[in-house]
Amino acid sequence: MATGKRIAIVCTGAVGGYAGAHMVKAGEDVTFIDFWPEHVEHMKKHGLTITHLRDVEPFTVPVRALHVTEVQHLAKEKPIDIAFVCTKSYDTAWAATLIRQYLAADGYVVSLQNCMNEETIAGIVGWGKTLGSVASSITVALNEPGQIFRAGGKHGGRHTVFRIGEVHGRVTDRAKEVCGLLANSDSAFVTENLWGERWSKLVTNVMGNGLSACTGMITRDMTRNDAIRHFSNRLGSEAIRVGFALGYTFDEVSHMDPETLARAGEGDPEAQRTIDEHRLAEAGRAGGGEHRPSMGQDMVKGRRTEIEFLNGFVCRKGDEIGFPTPTNRILTDIVTRVEKGELKPDPRHITDLRLN
């Protein structure tokens, strides 16, 4: 049953478009906002099409789409009750500022993004109007206007995709409301540990996104390369140690025990064998790793990456507590240079480091 709420998706990229299309399919009142003219025009004329690698039939839904220059029209309408900010991290502040003026008195904003952007949003709309949602292992891509592809089927009960939480950790009616909206897309639950869930997802992104961006490789191929996989373990290890030092608690990182992964990255032979077996088995599954992480997609499209909000963020937090993060610092520098065109994507940027 539809909620009857007015919903806005601020930036209809892969994740926002995927979740929003399922909301529309369920009868929700959703307005899609984006700044890519061709994408907006396609949505207006042809709707949003969602396809999966397997198990799920493609579907198309007609949608209401606005270019950012048209958002002013919302001033003449009933206010927005729930706004999902789905931009890249570097666009968070302006996106929250854009939608704030159109929120209902009891309306609120949900960060449905990578990285940890709740503080930025709260600085604009207030902590009382800020929630977060992690999209775990969703593997979606927007490769052309109006066409969103998921590199797999739905996870369902095998793995919970959406983890929704209040910044204070309490379970509230509005967190349950967001959970219900996102559950139209795939499995979802309300967490009392938003920050731990955020850091766990951050570790996953730290291990793969920047590597894909600077090597040009997809996840499966990176995992099967021993040098790159072990470099990835080092990235994750540093991020885990920083997260623990900051007081975050999390049970897993991509179905791996955080302590074992941290020790693997630090060179413990037994831990490394355990993590290698798990990661190689995942890459060997049908469809396993046959996708390009979002930052790798950005590099292919010539877009700005989120490296400063992922690996760079780990470095900054490490500096604050006096914990060294040399591997994340190296990768941040390489990806920045590739993004600027000083280097071309190449696996040798990692394999020639001879750190493994």
Secondary structure as UniProt FT lines:
FT   STRAND          6..10
FT   HELIX           14..25
FT   TURN            26..27
FT   STRAND          29..34
FT   HELIX           37..46
FT   STRAND          48..52
FT   STRAND          59..61
FT   STRAND          64..67
FT   HELIX           68..76
FT   STRAND          80..85
FT   HELIX           89..91
FT   HELIX           92..100
FT   TURN            101..102
FT   STRAND          103..111
FT   HELIX           118..125
FT   HELIX           127..129
FT   STRAND          130..135
FT   STRAND          140..144
FT   TURN            145..146
FT   STRAND          147..150
FT   HELIX           156..158
FT   STRAND          162..166
FT   TURN            167..168
FT   HELIX           173..182
FT   TURN            183..185
FT   STRAND          188..190
FT   HELIX           194..215
FT   HELIX           219..224
FT   HELIX           226..245
FT   TURN            246..247
FT   TURN            254..255
FT   HELIX           258..265
FT   TURN            266..267
FT   HELIX           269..284
FT   TURN            286..289
FT   HELIX           294..301
FT   HELIX           307..309
FT   HELIX           311..321
FT   HELIX           326..339
FT   TURN            340..341
FT   HELIX           348..351
FT   TURN            352..353
//
